[in-house]
Amino acid sequence: MKQLLIYLYSTLLTALIITGCQSSSHTRYAPDTEERIKQVENSLGDWVQTQYDTTWNLWERMKHHNITGVSIAVVHDFKLRNNAQEPLN
């Protein structure tokens, strides 16, 4: 009986730790920032663009190359931008 209680408590503790470490909500940004994020996600293309080329979607390319995660740095006017679209120093 004691072993069963230890097993149940350890299982419950593990479940609580796992659920506590997960992200609870999606980060929301200002509408103009959301639009810029969508532009980055949906404007992937080849090195050289012609009038016949199409752009790619980030999620489609990640699936195509079997990539599970990505980190993106956005550079605008030769300055690195953070999530709030302010230049980093």
PDB file of N, CA, C and O in Angstrom:
ATOM      1  N   MET A   1       0.822  -1.193   0.000  1.00  0.00           N
ATOM      2  CA  MET A   1       0.000   0.000   0.000  1.00  0.00           C
ATOM      3  C   MET A   1       0.872   1.266   0.000  1.00  0.00           C
ATOM      4  O   MET A   1       0.567   2.234  -0.696  1.00  0.00           O
ATOM      5  N   LYS A   2       1.946   1.249   0.778  1.00  0.00           N
ATOM      6  CA  LYS A   2       2.831   2.403   0.856  1.00  0.00           C
ATOM      7  C   LYS A   2       3.491   2.670  -0.498  1.00  0.00           C
ATOM      8  O   LYS A   2       3.654   3.825  -0.892  1.00  0.00           O
ATOM      9  N   GLN A   3       3.867   1.612  -1.206  1.00  0.00           N
ATOM     10  CA  GLN A   3       4.482   1.767  -2.527  1.00  0.00           C
ATOM     11  C   GLN A   3       3.494   2.373  -3.517  1.00  0.00           C
ATOM     12  O   GLN A   3       3.879   3.180  -4.364  1.00  0.00           O
ATOM     13  N   LEU A   4       2.227   1.990  -3.414  1.00  0.00           N
ATOM     14  CA  LEU A   4       1.197   2.537  -4.295  1.00  0.00           C
ATOM     15  C   LEU A   4       1.030   4.036  -4.056  1.00  0.00           C
ATOM     16  O   LEU A   4       0.917   4.801  -5.013  1.00  0.00           O
ATOM     17  N   LEU A   5       1.013   4.465  -2.797  1.00  0.00           N
ATOM     18  CA  LEU A   5       0.885   5.886  -2.488  1.00  0.00           C
ATOM     19  C   LEU A   5       2.094   6.673  -2.993  1.00  0.00           C
ATOM     20  O   LEU A   5       1.939   7.766  -3.537  1.00  0.00           O
ATOM     21  N   ILE A   6       3.281   6.128  -2.817  1.00  0.00           N
ATOM     22  CA  ILE A   6       4.486   6.796  -3.318  1.00  0.00           C
ATOM     23  C   ILE A   6       4.414   6.925  -4.832  1.00  0.00           C
ATOM     24  O   ILE A   6       4.752   7.973  -5.383  1.00  0.00           O
ATOM     25  N   TYR A   7       3.979   5.871  -5.505  1.00  0.00           N
ATOM     26  CA  TYR A   7       3.846   5.901  -6.967  1.00  0.00           C
ATOM     27  C   TYR A   7       2.831   6.958  -7.393  1.00  0.00           C
ATOM     28  O   TYR A   7       3.094   7.733  -8.313  1.00  0.00           O
ATOM     29  N   LEU A   8       1.672   6.994  -6.731  1.00  0.00           N
ATOM     30  CA  LEU A   8       0.631   7.966  -7.089  1.00  0.00           C
ATOM     31  C   LEU A   8       1.108   9.401  -6.852  1.00  0.00           C
ATOM     32  O   LEU A   8       0.885  10.271  -7.694  1.00  0.00           O
ATOM     33  N   TYR A   9       1.757   9.655  -5.721  1.00  0.00           N
ATOM     34  CA  TYR A   9       2.261  10.997  -5.437  1.00  0.00           C
ATOM     35  C   TYR A   9       3.339  11.422  -6.430  1.00  0.00           C
ATOM     36  O   TYR A   9       3.354  12.565  -6.885  1.00  0.00           O
ATOM     37  N   SER A  10       4.235  10.506  -6.762  1.00  0.00           N
ATOM     38  CA  SER A  10       5.288  10.863  -7.723  1.00  0.00           C
ATOM     39  C   SER A  10       4.705  11.106  -9.109  1.00  0.00           C
ATOM     40  O   SER A  10       5.166  11.994  -9.826  1.00  0.00           O
ATOM     41  N   THR A  11       3.697  10.330  -9.496  1.00  0.00           N
ATOM     42  CA  THR A  11       3.035  10.542 -10.786  1.00  0.00           C
ATOM     43  C   THR A  11       2.318  11.890 -10.803  1.00  0.00           C
ATOM     44  O   THR A  11       2.406  12.633 -11.781  1.00  0.00           O
ATOM     45  N   LEU A  12       1.617  12.199  -9.728  1.00  0.00           N
ATOM     46  CA  LEU A  12       0.914  13.481  -9.635  1.00  0.00           C
ATOM     47  C   LEU A  12       1.897  14.648  -9.656  1.00  0.00           C
ATOM     48  O   LEU A  12       1.658  15.648 -10.333  1.00  0.00           O
ATOM     49  N   LEU A  13       2.995  14.528  -8.922  1.00  0.00           N
ATOM     50  CA  LEU A  13       4.003  15.580  -8.900  1.00  0.00           C
ATOM     51  C   LEU A  13       4.608  15.786 -10.285  1.00  0.00           C
ATOM     52  O   LEU A  13       4.803  16.924 -10.712  1.00  0.00           O
ATOM     53  N   THR A  14       4.902  14.704 -10.982  1.00  0.00           N
ATOM     54  CA  THR A  14       5.443  14.801 -12.341  1.00  0.00           C
ATOM     55  C   THR A  14       4.456  15.496 -13.269  1.00  0.00           C
ATOM     56  O   THR A  14       4.846  16.356 -14.059  1.00  0.00           O
ATOM     57  N   ALA A  15       3.182  15.131 -13.179  1.00  0.00           N
ATOM     58  CA  ALA A  15       2.161  15.758 -14.025  1.00  0.00           C
ATOM     59  C   ALA A  15       2.041  17.250 -13.723  1.00  0.00           C
ATOM     60  O   ALA A  15       1.903  18.056 -14.644  1.00  0.00           O
ATOM     61  N   LEU A  16       2.092  17.623 -12.457  1.00  0.00           N
ATOM     62  CA  LEU A  16       2.004  19.040 -12.098  1.00  0.00           C
ATOM     63  C   LEU A  16       3.212  19.824 -12.597  1.00  0.00           C
ATOM     64  O   LEU A  16       3.068  20.956 -13.057  1.00  0.00           O
ATOM     65  N   ILE A  17       4.388  19.236 -12.509  1.00  0.00           N
ATOM     66  CA  ILE A  17       5.591  19.918 -13.001  1.00  0.00           C
ATOM     67  C   ILE A  17       5.514  20.112 -14.504  1.00  0.00           C
ATOM     68  O   ILE A  17       5.843  21.185 -15.008  1.00  0.00           O
ATOM     69  N   ILE A  18       5.082  19.085 -15.226  1.00  0.00           N
ATOM     70  CA  ILE A  18       4.999  19.174 -16.689  1.00  0.00           C
ATOM     71  C   ILE A  18       3.986  20.229 -17.108  1.00  0.00           C
ATOM     72  O   ILE A  18       4.277  21.044 -17.984  1.00  0.00           O
ATOM     73  N   THR A  19       2.809  20.231 -16.505  1.00  0.00           N
ATOM     74  CA  THR A  19       1.796  21.217 -16.896  1.00  0.00           C
ATOM     75  C   THR A  19       2.187  22.620 -16.452  1.00  0.00           C
ATOM     76  O   THR A  19       1.828  23.593 -17.115  1.00  0.00           O
ATOM     77  N   GLY A  20       2.907  22.746 -15.357  1.00  0.00           N
ATOM     78  CA  GLY A  20       3.343  24.060 -14.896  1.00  0.00           C
ATOM     79  C   GLY A  20       4.410  24.673 -15.774  1.00  0.00           C
ATOM     80  O   GLY A  20       4.536  25.896 -15.829  1.00  0.00           O
ATOM     81  N   CYS A  21       5.185  23.845 -16.465  1.00  0.00           N
ATOM     82  CA  CYS A  21       6.264  24.338 -17.319  1.00  0.00           C
ATOM     83  C   CYS A  21       5.791  24.707 -18.719  1.00  0.00           C
ATOM     84  O   CYS A  21       6.539  25.319 -19.482  1.00  0.00           O
ATOM     85  N   GLN A  22       4.576  24.347 -19.060  1.00  0.00           N
ATOM     86  CA  GLN A  22       4.073  24.648 -20.394  1.00  0.00           C
ATOM     87  C   GLN A  22       3.577  26.081 -20.463  1.00  0.00           C
ATOM     88  O   GLN A  22       3.119  26.648 -19.471  1.00  0.00           O
ATOM     89  N   SER A  23       3.678  26.653 -21.654  1.00  0.00           N
ATOM     90  CA  SER A  23       3.201  28.011 -21.868  1.00  0.00           C
ATOM     91  C   SER A  23       1.683  28.030 -21.769  1.00  0.00           C
ATOM     92  O   SER A  23       1.008  27.192 -22.367  1.00  0.00           O
ATOM     93  N   SER A  24       1.149  28.976 -21.022  1.00  0.00           N
ATOM     94  CA  SER A  24      -0.293  29.002 -20.806  1.00  0.00           C
ATOM     95  C   SER A  24      -1.042  29.848 -21.825  1.00  0.00           C
ATOM     96  O   SER A  24      -2.247  29.669 -22.002  1.00  0.00           O
ATOM     97  N   SER A  25      -0.361  30.755 -22.491  1.00  0.00           N
ATOM     98  CA  SER A  25      -1.065  31.591 -23.456  1.00  0.00           C
ATOM     99  C   SER A  25      -0.109  32.064 -24.540  1.00  0.00           C
ATOM    100  O   SER A  25       1.108  32.097 -24.357  1.00  0.00           O
ATOM    101  N   HIS A  26      -0.690  32.425 -25.657  1.00  0.00           N
ATOM    102  CA  HIS A  26       0.077  32.969 -26.778  1.00  0.00           C
ATOM    103  C   HIS A  26       0.310  34.450 -26.527  1.00  0.00           C
ATOM    104  O   HIS A  26      -0.607  35.167 -26.129  1.00  0.00           O
ATOM    105  N   THR A  27       1.522  34.904 -26.756  1.00  0.00           N
ATOM    106  CA  THR A  27       1.848  36.314 -26.560  1.00  0.00           C
ATOM    107  C   THR A  27       1.120  37.157 -27.596  1.00  0.00           C
ATOM    108  O   THR A  27       1.136  36.841 -28.786  1.00  0.00           O
ATOM    109  N   ARG A  28       0.490  38.216 -27.146  1.00  0.00           N
ATOM    110  CA  ARG A  28      -0.223  39.132 -28.035  1.00  0.00           C
ATOM    111  C   ARG A  28       0.591  40.408 -28.183  1.00  0.00           C
ATOM    112  O   ARG A  28       1.183  40.901 -27.223  1.00  0.00           O
ATOM    113  N   TYR A  29       0.611  40.932 -29.401  1.00  0.00           N
ATOM    114  CA  TYR A  29       1.338  42.158 -29.700  1.00  0.00           C
ATOM    115  C   TYR A  29       0.368  43.185 -30.258  1.00  0.00           C
ATOM    116  O   TYR A  29      -0.790  42.875 -30.535  1.00  0.00           O
ATOM    117  N   ALA A  30       0.846  44.400 -30.418  1.00  0.00           N
ATOM    118  CA  ALA A  30       0.045  45.457 -31.032  1.00  0.00           C
ATOM    119  C   ALA A  30      -0.294  45.050 -32.463  1.00  0.00           C
ATOM    120  O   ALA A  30       0.452  44.283 -33.072  1.00  0.00           O
ATOM    121  N   PRO A  31      -1.410  45.550 -33.016  1.00  0.00           N
ATOM    122  CA  PRO A  31      -1.822  45.149 -34.369  1.00  0.00           C
ATOM    123  C   PRO A  31      -0.756  45.378 -35.437  1.00  0.00           C
ATOM    124  O   PRO A  31      -0.599  44.540 -36.326  1.00  0.00           O
ATOM    125  N   ASP A  32      -0.019  46.490 -35.377  1.00  0.00           N
ATOM    126  CA  ASP A  32       1.008  46.727 -36.394  1.00  0.00           C
ATOM    127  C   ASP A  32       2.163  45.738 -36.246  1.00  0.00           C
ATOM    128  O   ASP A  32       2.764  45.329 -37.239  1.00  0.00           O
ATOM    129  N   THR A  33       2.473  45.355 -35.010  1.00  0.00           N
ATOM    130  CA  THR A  33       3.516  44.353 -34.784  1.00  0.00           C
ATOM    131  C   THR A  33       3.064  42.993 -35.284  1.00  0.00           C
ATOM    132  O   THR A  33       3.850  42.266 -35.890  1.00  0.00           O
ATOM    133  N   GLU A  34       1.802  42.638 -35.037  1.00  0.00           N
ATOM    134  CA  GLU A  34       1.257  41.370 -35.551  1.00  0.00           C
ATOM    135  C   GLU A  34       1.335  41.330 -37.075  1.00  0.00           C
ATOM    136  O   GLU A  34       1.641  40.287 -37.653  1.00  0.00           O
ATOM    137  N   GLU A  35       1.064  42.451 -37.724  1.00  0.00           N
ATOM    138  CA  GLU A  35       1.133  42.515 -39.185  1.00  0.00           C
ATOM    139  C   GLU A  35       2.563  42.299 -39.668  1.00  0.00           C
ATOM    140  O   GLU A  35       2.787  41.594 -40.653  1.00  0.00           O
ATOM    141  N   ARG A  36       3.522  42.895 -38.988  1.00  0.00           N
ATOM    142  CA  ARG A  36       4.930  42.703 -39.373  1.00  0.00           C
ATOM    143  C   ARG A  36       5.364  41.253 -39.176  1.00  0.00           C
ATOM    144  O   ARG A  36       6.116  40.711 -39.985  1.00  0.00           O
ATOM    145  N   ILE A  37       4.888  40.630 -38.102  1.00  0.00           N
ATOM    146  CA  ILE A  37       5.203  39.218 -37.871  1.00  0.00           C
ATOM    147  C   ILE A  37       4.632  38.371 -38.999  1.00  0.00           C
ATOM    148  O   ILE A  37       5.306  37.468 -39.496  1.00  0.00           O
ATOM    149  N   LYS A  38       3.396  38.650 -39.409  1.00  0.00           N
ATOM    150  CA  LYS A  38       2.786  37.909 -40.523  1.00  0.00           C
ATOM    151  C   LYS A  38       3.566  38.106 -41.813  1.00  0.00           C
ATOM    152  O   LYS A  38       3.702  37.171 -42.602  1.00  0.00           O
ATOM    153  N   GLN A  39       4.080  39.316 -42.036  1.00  0.00           N
ATOM    154  CA  GLN A  39       4.883  39.564 -43.237  1.00  0.00           C
ATOM    155  C   GLN A  39       6.135  38.698 -43.237  1.00  0.00           C
ATOM    156  O   GLN A  39       6.501  38.134 -44.268  1.00  0.00           O
ATOM    157  N   VAL A  40       6.789  38.591 -42.094  1.00  0.00           N
ATOM    158  CA  VAL A  40       7.996  37.762 -42.006  1.00  0.00           C
ATOM    159  C   VAL A  40       7.640  36.292 -42.217  1.00  0.00           C
ATOM    160  O   VAL A  40       8.351  35.579 -42.925  1.00  0.00           O
ATOM    161  N   GLU A  41       6.550  35.836 -41.613  1.00  0.00           N
ATOM    162  CA  GLU A  41       6.153  34.431 -41.719  1.00  0.00           C
ATOM    163  C   GLU A  41       5.732  34.043 -43.128  1.00  0.00           C
ATOM    164  O   GLU A  41       5.914  32.894 -43.532  1.00  0.00           O
ATOM    165  N   ASN A  42       5.176  34.978 -43.878  1.00  0.00           N
ATOM    166  CA  ASN A  42       4.589  34.637 -45.176  1.00  0.00           C
ATOM    167  C   ASN A  42       5.335  35.207 -46.372  1.00  0.00           C
ATOM    168  O   ASN A  42       4.804  35.185 -47.482  1.00  0.00           O
ATOM    169  N   SER A  43       6.540  35.712 -46.186  1.00  0.00           N
ATOM    170  CA  SER A  43       7.261  36.344 -47.294  1.00  0.00           C
ATOM    171  C   SER A  43       8.610  35.694 -47.571  1.00  0.00           C
ATOM    172  O   SER A  43       9.559  36.372 -47.963  1.00  0.00           O
ATOM    173  N   LEU A  44       8.696  34.404 -47.372  1.00  0.00           N
ATOM    174  CA  LEU A  44       9.953  33.714 -47.657  1.00  0.00           C
ATOM    175  C   LEU A  44      10.079  33.496 -49.154  1.00  0.00           C
ATOM    176  O   LEU A  44       9.094  33.201 -49.831  1.00  0.00           O
ATOM    177  N   GLY A  45      11.282  33.639 -49.661  1.00  0.00           N
ATOM    178  CA  GLY A  45      11.499  33.443 -51.094  1.00  0.00           C
ATOM    179  C   GLY A  45      12.910  33.003 -51.386  1.00  0.00           C
ATOM    180  O   GLY A  45      13.745  32.894 -50.488  1.00  0.00           O
ATOM    181  N   ASP A  46      13.164  32.751 -52.653  1.00  0.00           N
ATOM    182  CA  ASP A  46      14.485  32.346 -53.102  1.00  0.00           C
ATOM    183  C   ASP A  46      15.440  33.531 -53.055  1.00  0.00           C
ATOM    184  O   ASP A  46      15.010  34.668 -52.860  1.00  0.00           O
ATOM    185  N   TRP A  47      16.732  33.270 -53.231  1.00  0.00           N
ATOM    186  CA  TRP A  47      17.731  34.341 -53.227  1.00  0.00           C
ATOM    187  C   TRP A  47      17.462  35.355 -54.329  1.00  0.00           C
ATOM    188  O   TRP A  47      17.592  36.560 -54.116  1.00  0.00           O
ATOM    189  N   VAL A  48      17.089  34.868 -55.500  1.00  0.00           N
ATOM    190  CA  VAL A  48      16.796  35.742 -56.637  1.00  0.00           C
ATOM    191  C   VAL A  48      15.316  35.584 -56.969  1.00  0.00           C
ATOM    192  O   VAL A  48      14.839  34.468 -57.178  1.00  0.00           O
ATOM    193  N   GLN A  49      14.598  36.689 -57.016  1.00  0.00           N
ATOM    194  CA  GLN A  49      13.169  36.663 -57.298  1.00  0.00           C
ATOM    195  C   GLN A  49      12.906  37.112 -58.731  1.00  0.00           C
ATOM    196  O   GLN A  49      13.488  38.088 -59.203  1.00  0.00           O
ATOM    197  N   THR A  50      12.030  36.396 -59.410  1.00  0.00           N
ATOM    198  CA  THR A  50      11.554  36.801 -60.724  1.00  0.00           C
ATOM    199  C   THR A  50      10.047  36.974 -60.643  1.00  0.00           C
ATOM    200  O   THR A  50       9.433  36.684 -59.617  1.00  0.00           O
ATOM    201  N   GLN A  51       9.467  37.442 -61.716  1.00  0.00           N
ATOM    202  CA  GLN A  51       8.017  37.664 -61.708  1.00  0.00           C
ATOM    203  C   GLN A  51       7.234  36.360 -61.634  1.00  0.00           C
ATOM    204  O   GLN A  51       6.046  36.377 -61.309  1.00  0.00           O
ATOM    205  N   TYR A  52       7.870  35.233 -61.927  1.00  0.00           N
ATOM    206  CA  TYR A  52       7.186  33.942 -61.935  1.00  0.00           C
ATOM    207  C   TYR A  52       7.309  33.199 -60.605  1.00  0.00           C
ATOM    208  O   TYR A  52       6.644  32.184 -60.397  1.00  0.00           O
ATOM    209  N   ASP A  53       8.147  33.695 -59.718  1.00  0.00           N
ATOM    210  CA  ASP A  53       8.355  33.025 -58.437  1.00  0.00           C
ATOM    211  C   ASP A  53       7.221  33.332 -57.470  1.00  0.00           C
ATOM    212  O   ASP A  53       6.574  34.376 -57.554  1.00  0.00           O
ATOM    213  N   THR A  54       6.996  32.407 -56.558  1.00  0.00           N
ATOM    214  CA  THR A  54       6.022  32.614 -55.490  1.00  0.00           C
ATOM    215  C   THR A  54       6.768  32.670 -54.160  1.00  0.00           C
ATOM    216  O   THR A  54       7.885  32.166 -54.039  1.00  0.00           O
ATOM    217  N   THR A  55       6.136  33.287 -53.169  1.00  0.00           N
ATOM    218  CA  THR A  55       6.736  33.317 -51.838  1.00  0.00           C
ATOM    219  C   THR A  55       6.284  32.083 -51.067  1.00  0.00           C
ATOM    220  O   THR A  55       5.296  31.436 -51.415  1.00  0.00           O
ATOM    221  N   TRP A  56       7.025  31.777 -50.021  1.00  0.00           N
ATOM    222  CA  TRP A  56       6.722  30.610 -49.204  1.00  0.00           C
ATOM    223  C   TRP A  56       6.258  31.047 -47.828  1.00  0.00           C
ATOM    224  O   TRP A  56       6.517  32.166 -47.386  1.00  0.00           O
ATOM    225  N   ASN A  57       5.575  30.143 -47.171  1.00  0.00           N
ATOM    226  CA  ASN A  57       5.133  30.339 -45.811  1.00  0.00           C
ATOM    227  C   ASN A  57       6.131  29.648 -44.880  1.00  0.00           C
ATOM    228  O   ASN A  57       6.601  28.551 -45.183  1.00  0.00           O
ATOM    229  N   LEU A  58       6.454  30.276 -43.765  1.00  0.00           N
ATOM    230  CA  LEU A  58       7.426  29.726 -42.823  1.00  0.00           C
ATOM    231  C   LEU A  58       7.024  28.334 -42.343  1.00  0.00           C
ATOM    232  O   LEU A  58       7.861  27.434 -42.279  1.00  0.00           O
ATOM    233  N   TRP A  59       5.752  28.157 -42.009  1.00  0.00           N
ATOM    234  CA  TRP A  59       5.291  26.866 -41.479  1.00  0.00           C
ATOM    235  C   TRP A  59       5.402  25.772 -42.535  1.00  0.00           C
ATOM    236  O   TRP A  59       5.774  24.644 -42.215  1.00  0.00           O
ATOM    237  N   GLU A  60       5.083  26.089 -43.791  1.00  0.00           N
ATOM    238  CA  GLU A  60       5.199  25.095 -44.866  1.00  0.00           C
ATOM    239  C   GLU A  60       6.651  24.684 -45.067  1.00  0.00           C
ATOM    240  O   GLU A  60       6.941  23.501 -45.244  1.00  0.00           O
ATOM    241  N   ARG A  61       7.564  25.649 -45.040  1.00  0.00           N
ATOM    242  CA  ARG A  61       8.988  25.340 -45.235  1.00  0.00           C
ATOM    243  C   ARG A  61       9.544  24.539 -44.059  1.00  0.00           C
ATOM    244  O   ARG A  61      10.365  23.642 -44.250  1.00  0.00           O
ATOM    245  N   MET A  62       9.098  24.861 -42.844  1.00  0.00           N
ATOM    246  CA  MET A  62       9.544  24.087 -41.688  1.00  0.00           C
ATOM    247  C   MET A  62       9.069  22.644 -41.801  1.00  0.00           C
ATOM    248  O   MET A  62       9.822  21.716 -41.507  1.00  0.00           O
ATOM    249  N   LYS A  63       7.830  22.454 -42.224  1.00  0.00           N
ATOM    250  CA  LYS A  63       7.299  21.102 -42.397  1.00  0.00           C
ATOM    251  C   LYS A  63       8.051  20.372 -43.506  1.00  0.00           C
ATOM    252  O   LYS A  63       8.368  19.191 -43.365  1.00  0.00           O
ATOM    253  N   HIS A  64       8.337  21.063 -44.603  1.00  0.00           N
ATOM    254  CA  HIS A  64       9.044  20.467 -45.737  1.00  0.00           C
ATOM    255  C   HIS A  64      10.429  19.968 -45.326  1.00  0.00           C
ATOM    256  O   HIS A  64      10.852  18.892 -45.747  1.00  0.00           O
ATOM    257  N   HIS A  65      11.132  20.746 -44.505  1.00  0.00           N
ATOM    258  CA  HIS A  65      12.494  20.396 -44.096  1.00  0.00           C
ATOM    259  C   HIS A  65      12.539  19.670 -42.746  1.00  0.00           C
ATOM    260  O   HIS A  65      13.618  19.428 -42.205  1.00  0.00           O
ATOM    261  N   ASN A  66      11.361  19.324 -42.205  1.00  0.00           N
ATOM    262  CA  ASN A  66      11.247  18.587 -40.944  1.00  0.00           C
ATOM    263  C   ASN A  66      11.932  19.334 -39.789  1.00  0.00           C
ATOM    264  O   ASN A  66      12.707  18.751 -39.031  1.00  0.00           O
ATOM    265  N   ILE A  67      11.632  20.627 -39.674  1.00  0.00           N
ATOM    266  CA  ILE A  67      12.175  21.487 -38.626  1.00  0.00           C
ATOM    267  C   ILE A  67      11.094  21.691 -37.565  1.00  0.00           C
ATOM    268  O   ILE A  67       9.959  22.030 -37.900  1.00  0.00           O
ATOM    269  N   THR A  68      11.433  21.487 -36.293  1.00  0.00           N
ATOM    270  CA  THR A  68      10.433  21.605 -35.230  1.00  0.00           C
ATOM    271  C   THR A  68      10.411  22.971 -34.554  1.00  0.00           C
ATOM    272  O   THR A  68       9.435  23.304 -33.883  1.00  0.00           O
ATOM    273  N   GLY A  69      11.458  23.762 -34.716  1.00  0.00           N
ATOM    274  CA  GLY A  69      11.490  25.078 -34.085  1.00  0.00           C
ATOM    275  C   GLY A  69      12.469  25.989 -34.786  1.00  0.00           C
ATOM    276  O   GLY A  69      13.399  25.533 -35.451  1.00  0.00           O
ATOM    277  N   VAL A  70      12.252  27.284 -34.630  1.00  0.00           N
ATOM    278  CA  VAL A  70      13.111  28.248 -35.302  1.00  0.00           C
ATOM    279  C   VAL A  70      13.156  29.532 -34.473  1.00  0.00           C
ATOM    280  O   VAL A  70      12.193  29.872 -33.785  1.00  0.00           O
ATOM    281  N   SER A  71      14.258  30.222 -34.546  1.00  0.00           N
ATOM    282  CA  SER A  71      14.397  31.528 -33.917  1.00  0.00           C
ATOM    283  C   SER A  71      14.759  32.521 -35.010  1.00  0.00           C
ATOM    284  O   SER A  71      15.646  32.259 -35.822  1.00  0.00           O
ATOM    285  N   ILE A  72      14.080  33.652 -35.033  1.00  0.00           N
ATOM    286  CA  ILE A  72      14.254  34.614 -36.118  1.00  0.00           C
ATOM    287  C   ILE A  72      14.695  35.957 -35.547  1.00  0.00           C
ATOM    288  O   ILE A  72      14.122  36.447 -34.574  1.00  0.00           O
ATOM    289  N   ALA A  73      15.702  36.537 -36.151  1.00  0.00           N
ATOM    290  CA  ALA A  73      16.123  37.899 -35.821  1.00  0.00           C
ATOM    291  C   ALA A  73      15.697  38.798 -36.975  1.00  0.00           C
ATOM    292  O   ALA A  73      15.989  38.509 -38.135  1.00  0.00           O
ATOM    293  N   VAL A  74      15.011  39.880 -36.656  1.00  0.00           N
ATOM    294  CA  VAL A  74      14.544  40.806 -37.680  1.00  0.00           C
ATOM    295  C   VAL A  74      15.456  42.028 -37.683  1.00  0.00           C
ATOM    296  O   VAL A  74      15.657  42.666 -36.649  1.00  0.00           O
ATOM    297  N   VAL A  75      16.002  42.346 -38.849  1.00  0.00           N
ATOM    298  CA  VAL A  75      16.869  43.507 -39.019  1.00  0.00           C
ATOM    299  C   VAL A  75      16.154  44.489 -39.941  1.00  0.00           C
ATOM    300  O   VAL A  75      15.744  44.128 -41.044  1.00  0.00           O
ATOM    301  N   HIS A  76      16.007  45.730 -39.484  1.00  0.00           N
ATOM    302  CA  HIS A  76      15.338  46.771 -40.262  1.00  0.00           C
ATOM    303  C   HIS A  76      16.192  48.028 -40.192  1.00  0.00           C
ATOM    304  O   HIS A  76      16.568  48.464 -39.103  1.00  0.00           O
ATOM    305  N   ASP A  77      16.498  48.608 -41.336  1.00  0.00           N
ATOM    306  CA  ASP A  77      17.376  49.785 -41.406  1.00  0.00           C
ATOM    307  C   ASP A  77      18.704  49.528 -40.688  1.00  0.00           C
ATOM    308  O   ASP A  77      19.204  50.377 -39.951  1.00  0.00           O
ATOM    309  N   PHE A  78      19.259  48.342 -40.921  1.00  0.00           N
ATOM    310  CA  PHE A  78      20.548  47.936 -40.355  1.00  0.00           C
ATOM    311  C   PHE A  78      20.546  47.880 -38.833  1.00  0.00           C
ATOM    312  O   PHE A  78      21.606  47.934 -38.210  1.00  0.00           O
ATOM    313  N   LYS A  79      19.360  47.771 -38.226  1.00  0.00           N
ATOM    314  CA  LYS A  79      19.254  47.666 -36.773  1.00  0.00           C
ATOM    315  C   LYS A  79      18.451  46.423 -36.419  1.00  0.00           C
ATOM    316  O   LYS A  79      17.449  46.109 -37.060  1.00  0.00           O
ATOM    317  N   LEU A  80      18.911  45.721 -35.384  1.00  0.00           N
ATOM    318  CA  LEU A  80      18.209  44.552 -34.891  1.00  0.00           C
ATOM    319  C   LEU A  80      16.978  45.005 -34.129  1.00  0.00           C
ATOM    320  O   LEU A  80      17.057  45.893 -33.280  1.00  0.00           O
ATOM    321  N   ARG A  81      15.837  44.393 -34.433  1.00  0.00           N
ATOM    322  CA  ARG A  81      14.583  44.760 -33.773  1.00  0.00           C
ATOM    323  C   ARG A  81      14.214  43.700 -32.748  1.00  0.00           C
ATOM    324  O   ARG A  81      14.493  42.517 -32.942  1.00  0.00           O
ATOM    325  N   ASN A  82      13.583  44.128 -31.649  1.00  0.00           N
ATOM    326  CA  ASN A  82      13.077  43.169 -30.675  1.00  0.00           C
ATOM    327  C   ASN A  82      11.578  43.002 -30.902  1.00  0.00           C
ATOM    328  O   ASN A  82      11.043  43.502 -31.891  1.00  0.00           O
ATOM    329  N   ASN A  83      10.892  42.299 -29.989  1.00  0.00           N
ATOM    330  CA  ASN A  83       9.464  42.032 -30.161  1.00  0.00           C
ATOM    331  C   ASN A  83       8.622  43.297 -30.189  1.00  0.00           C
ATOM    332  O   ASN A  83       7.575  43.327 -30.836  1.00  0.00           O
ATOM    333  N   ALA A  84       9.057  44.333 -29.504  1.00  0.00           N
ATOM    334  CA  ALA A  84       8.287  45.576 -29.459  1.00  0.00           C
ATOM    335  C   ALA A  84       8.597  46.486 -30.639  1.00  0.00           C
ATOM    336  O   ALA A  84       8.124  47.622 -30.684  1.00  0.00           O
ATOM    337  N   GLN A  85       9.385  46.002 -31.595  1.00  0.00           N
ATOM    338  CA  GLN A  85       9.745  46.751 -32.790  1.00  0.00           C
ATOM    339  C   GLN A  85      10.602  47.970 -32.485  1.00  0.00           C
ATOM    340  O   GLN A  85      10.669  48.898 -33.292  1.00  0.00           O
ATOM    341  N   GLU A  86      11.247  47.977 -31.350  1.00  0.00           N
ATOM    342  CA  GLU A  86      12.185  49.048 -31.014  1.00  0.00           C
ATOM    343  C   GLU A  86      13.594  48.582 -31.347  1.00  0.00           C
ATOM    344  O   GLU A  86      13.914  47.411 -31.141  1.00  0.00           O
ATOM    345  N   PRO A  87      14.444  49.468 -31.857  1.00  0.00           N
ATOM    346  CA  PRO A  87      15.824  49.047 -32.132  1.00  0.00           C
ATOM    347  C   PRO A  87      16.556  48.690 -30.844  1.00  0.00           C
ATOM    348  O   PRO A  87      16.413  49.370 -29.828  1.00  0.00           O
ATOM    349  N   LEU A  88      17.334  47.624 -30.895  1.00  0.00           N
ATOM    350  CA  LEU A  88      18.162  47.245 -29.754  1.00  0.00           C
ATOM    351  C   LEU A  88      19.482  47.985 -29.825  1.00  0.00           C
ATOM    352  O   LEU A  88      20.013  48.198 -30.915  1.00  0.00           O
ATOM    353  N   ASN A  89      20.013  48.373 -28.703  1.00  0.00           N
ATOM    354  CA  ASN A  89      21.301  49.076 -28.668  1.00  0.00           C
ATOM    355  C   ASN A  89      22.430  48.106 -28.485  1.00  0.00           C
ATOM    356  O   ASN A  89      23.591  48.513 -28.432  1.00  0.00           O
TER     357      ASN A  89
END
